[in-house]
């Protein structure tokens, strides 16, 4: 009887193990696919002091400058060795002072008349995507190609002319999120959640791709093709 009970316990345990393993693996998969988790883990965006991300909150120009520096390591570019630019509305005591200097020197972001930066000003989706694409590298598509790419968005007509080529770049690389109707909403302020989505797609693109498997005895070099 004791042996029978032992065997039954073993059977039950073996049936239970796969579900435990699955339960442990699932959160890991969700973790890697969650844009907010990915950008926080990569340290290109961070939670607030209370540990919350607040994806619905809007981004300021100063916050966007800091994000661009971290995401693209702009502090390592040659241009940062230039003399500091005088920005009347950003004092050296501003927490984002160095990052703002970096985005201005690298021309990833630009100031307004009188070299004003307006660090607390909210950023529209068109502006944020254009700035992101500037750091990523804007594809020099001809106008016809740009228009064809942007035609997928029902509100394409509302995209500012100055942002079209940059947004077409982001769209080609599938970095853009839309609303349920597929609208880009270029004039709407960009949220932290929106930016997390863009950066998450960018970070995913930077991950090393699996190598092409080698066929035993074969030759994968281009020269071997007929």
N, C-alpha and C positions, 0 to 999 in steps of 0.2 A: 504493500500500500504506500509506504514511504517513498519507494522508488517511482511509483506511478505519479504521485503528487509532484515529485521532483521533475519528472519528464514534462508534465503539464505546465509547470512553472517556467521551464526552459522554452517551451513552445510559445507561451504568452509573451515572454521577454523578447524572443526573436521577432515576433510580430510587431512589438511596440517600438523596437529600435529604429526601423526606417522612418517612422513618423517623427521620432525625436530628432533624427538627423535632418529631416526635411524642415522641421520647425526651426532648427538652428541655422540652416542655410538660407532660408527665405529672407530674414531681415538683412542678411549680408547683401543679397541681390538687390533688395529695395534701397539699401544704403548707397550702392554704387550708381543706381539709376535716378536718385533724387538730386535735382540740380542744386538745391540749397546745401544739402549735405556735401556734395562734391566741391562746391566753391569754398565752403568753410574749411573743409579738410585740406584744400590746396592753399589756403590762407590768402586768397585773392579778395575775399569778402569775409566779414566776421559778424558774429552775433553781438547784440547789445550787452551791456554789463549784467543785465538780468538773465542772460542766457537765451533770449528769444531773438529770432531773426527779423520778424515783422516784415514779411514780403510785400505788404500793401503800402508801406511807407515810400515816399517819393525821394528820389536822389537829388542831391545838390551838385553844383559844378565842382565844389571842393572834394566831395566824396567820390565823384566820378574820376577826378584827377588821380586820387590815391589808388583807386581800383586799377586804372590803366597802368600806373607805374608798377604795381605788383604783378598784374597779369602778363605784361609784356617785358618785364625787367628793364624798363626804360632808364633806370638809374645806371645801367651798364653801357648805354650808348655814348658815343664820342661827344655828342653835342652838349652833354651835361657839364663838361669842363668849361663851357663859356662863362663869361661874367654874368652874375645875377641880373635879372631884368627888374627894373623898378616898377612895382605894381602898387599904386597908391592905396588900394582897398584890401591889400593882403599884407599885414605886418609880419615881421619875423616871429612874433609870438603866436601866430596862427598855427595850430597843429598840422595843417596841411601845407604850410609855407614851402617846404622843400619839394613836395610832390607837385605843387602848382608851378614852381620854378622849372622842374624837370619837364612837365608837359608843354610849357611855353618854349623852352629851349629846343626841344625836339620837334616842336610845331605839331604835336598831336592835338593840342587845343590852342586856341588863340584868344587874345583879349579883345576888349571893345575899344572904343575911342578913348584916348587918354590912357591907354594901357590898363584900363579897369578890367578886373576879372569877374566881379560879382560872384564870389565864392558860395554864397547862400542861395543863389538863384536856382530854381528848379529846372530840370533838363527835359526837353521833349524827347519822344521816342526817335524822331528823325535826327535830332542832334546827337543823341547817345549812340545810335547806330552808325552815324557818319564818323563820329570820333573813334568808335571801336574799329571801324573799317580802316580808318587812317592809320591806326597803330598796327593793324593786321597786314595792311597792304592793299590798296584799292586796285582792283582789276581795271585795266584800261580798255573796257569794252567800247565798241562804236555805239552811237546813240540808238541805232535801230535795235541792237542786241539788248541794250539797257531797257528800252521800252517793252520789248518782248518778255524780258524777265519779270518786269514789274507788272505786266498786264494780268498776272495771276491774282493780284489783289484787287478786290472790288473798288477800293478807295484809292487806287493808284494815282488818280488825277490830283489828289490832295498832297502828294509828296512834293516837297519843294525842289525846284530845279537843281539847286546846289547840292542836294543830298542824294539825287537819283543814282549816280554812278556808285557811290559808296554803299547805298542800300542794296543795289543790285549785286554788289560783291557779297554782302552778308547773306542775301537771299540764295545766291548760287551755292554758298557753303552751308546752307541750311542752318544758319545761326538765329533765325528770326522766329518768334512766336506770334501768333495772331489770336483774334477773338474767335468765337464760335462760327462767325460768318466768313472768316478768312480775311478780315480787315487788318491792315497794318496799323491804323490809327496814328499816323506820324505826328500829329499836332498835340496828342495827349501826353501828359507828363509820364516819364518812365518810372516804374516802381522798382524796388529792390528785387522783387520776385522776377520781373522782366529781365533785369540785368543778370540775375543768377542763371536764368535760362540760357541767355546768350553766351555767358562765360562757360557754363557747363558744356555746351556743345563745342566750344572752342577747346576746352581742356580735353574733352573726349577725342577730338581730332588729333591732339598732340600725343596721345598714347601710342607707343610703338605697335605697329601692325605685325601680325604673325608672319614669320618668314615662309616663303614658298617651299613646300616640301620637295626634297630631292628624290628623284626616281632612281633606285639602285641601278647602276650601270648606264644611266642616261646622261645627257649633257643638256643643261638648260640655257647655255649661252646663246645669245642672238646669232653668233657666227655659224651655229650648227643648223640654222633654218635654211631651207632650200631657197 
